[in-house]
Amino acid sequence: MTRSWKRVLAGWLCLPALAGCAGRSHPVAAAGTGPRTTIIMGATRLDPNDVTISESDLVGFTSTAGNPLQVEFVQPDTQTGKITCRLIDPAALERGEKPWAEFRMNEHGHLTAYVPPGPFPSACSFAPGHYAYRVREVGADMRPLEEKLGQLGLITVRER
């Protein structure tokens, strides 16, 4: 069995455990950084949708949707130097997986990622302030479905 199929199988086996944690966000220590809060998202779900963290904390995403979702930070308008997203374990990626594992700036200057089902291998840190992100379903062409507004999530980052 290849590594990618093992990941898919492991992801499906972990879904019942994620469902059991649906009402809670659990900080998880990330290597060499502050705690990581994981936001669980799906086609019609965002849990929690409003998070308050410290500036030393990380935010990660896990998708329970059957298809990829787009995560786009929509506030603030200027994000350079305020939001930093990076791979947690670059060595765990197989060839060709990097485009699916990172946030990138879109044409509006917003950090955006396409998140496949399961845990997303990047996490984000923030300067103190208020942030908003939108989660939308994407079509087969990997473009957000414009007829659906998506879900809006909020992140508040307090100073240490």
C-alpha positions in Angstrom: 0.0 0.0 0.0 1.5 3.4 -0.9 2.0 6.2 1.6 -0.8 8.3 0.0 -3.3 5.5 0.3 -2.2 4.9 3.9 -3.0 8.6 4.6 -6.4 8.4 3.0 -7.2 5.3 5.0 -5.9 6.8 8.2 -8.0 9.9 7.5 -11.1 7.9 7.1 -10.4 5.9 10.3 -9.9 9.1 12.2 -13.2 10.7 11.2 -15.2 9.0 14.0 -12.7 10.4 16.5 -13.1 13.9 15.0 -16.8 13.6 15.1 -16.6 12.8 18.8 -14.6 16.0 19.4 -17.0 18.1 17.3 -18.1 20.4 20.1 -14.6 21.3 21.3 -11.3 22.7 20.1 -8.3 21.0 21.5 -5.0 22.9 21.7 -2.2 20.6 20.5 1.5 21.4 21.0 3.3 21.9 17.7 7.0 21.3 17.5 9.0 24.3 18.6 6.0 26.7 18.8 3.1 27.6 21.0 -0.1 25.6 21.3 -2.1 24.8 18.1 -5.8 25.2 18.0 -7.5 23.1 15.3 -10.6 24.4 13.5 -12.8 21.6 12.1 -14.5 22.6 8.9 -16.9 21.0 6.5 -19.2 22.0 3.7 -21.7 23.4 6.2 -19.7 23.3 9.4 -17.1 25.5 11.1 -16.2 24.5 14.7 -15.3 26.7 16.4 -16.3 29.7 14.2 -14.9 32.3 16.6 -11.4 31.7 18.2 -9.4 33.8 20.6 -5.7 32.9 20.8 -2.4 34.4 22.1 0.1 35.8 19.5 2.4 32.8 20.2 -0.3 30.2 19.3 -0.9 28.5 16.0 -4.2 27.8 14.1 -4.6 24.7 12.0 -7.4 23.3 10.0 -9.0 19.8 9.5 -11.6 19.2 6.9 -14.4 16.7 7.3 -15.9 17.6 3.9 -15.8 14.9 1.2 -14.4 17.4 -1.4 -11.8 20.1 -1.2 -12.6 23.4 0.5 -11.1 26.9 -0.1 -10.0 28.8 3.0 -9.4 32.5 2.3 -8.4 35.1 4.9 -10.6 38.1 4.0 -9.7 40.5 6.8 -7.6 42.5 7.2 -7.1 43.8 3.7 -3.3 44.0 4.1 -2.1 40.6 5.4 1.7 40.7 4.7 3.5 40.7 8.0 0.3 40.0 10.0 -0.4 36.4 9.0 2.3 33.7 8.6 1.4 30.2 7.4 3.9 27.4 7.1 4.2 23.7 6.7 4.3 21.8 10.0 6.3 18.9 8.6 7.6 19.4 5.0 9.3 16.0 5.0 5.9 14.3 5.4 4.8 15.5 1.9 5.1 13.3 -1.1 6.1 14.5 -4.6 3.4 16.8 -6.0 1.6 17.4 -2.7 3.1 20.8 -1.9 0.5 22.9 -3.8 -2.1 21.3 -1.6 -0.2 22.0 1.6 0.4 25.7 1.7 -1.4 29.0 1.8 -0.6 31.4 -1.0 -1.5 35.0 -1.8 -4.3 35.3 -4.3 -4.9 38.1 -6.8 -6.6 40.2 -4.0 -3.5 39.9 -1.7 -5.4 37.4 0.6 -3.8 34.2 1.9 -5.7 31.3 0.4 -5.4 27.5 0.5 -7.3 24.6 -1.0 -7.8 22.1 1.8 -8.4 18.4 0.9 -10.3 16.1 3.3 -8.4 15.4 6.5 -5.8 17.4 8.5 -4.2 20.3 6.6 -0.4 20.2 7.0 0.1 24.0 7.4 -0.6 26.1 10.5 -0.8 29.9 10.8 0.4 32.4 13.3 -0.9 36.0 13.7 0.1 39.4 14.9 -2.3 40.8 17.6 -5.6 41.9 16.0 -8.8 40.7 14.5 -9.0 38.4 11.5 -11.8 36.9 9.3 -11.6 34.0 7.0 -14.1 32.4 4.6 -14.5 28.7 3.9 -16.2 27.8 0.6 -16.8 24.7 -1.4 -15.0 24.4 -4.6 -16.1 22.8 -7.9 -14.4 20.2 -10.0 -12.4 23.0 -11.7 -11.0 24.0 -8.2 -12.8 27.4 -8.2 -15.1 28.5 -5.3 -18.7 27.9 -6.0 -19.9 31.5 -6.4 -23.5 30.7 -5.8 -22.6 29.7 -2.2 -21.5 32.5 0.2 -19.5 30.2 2.4 -19.0 30.3 6.1 -17.3 33.1 7.9 -14.9 32.4 10.8 -13.2 34.9 13.2 -9.9 34.8 14.9 -8.9 37.3 17.6 -5.3 37.4 18.6 -4.4 39.0 21.9 -1.0 40.2 23.0 1.0 38.0 25.3 
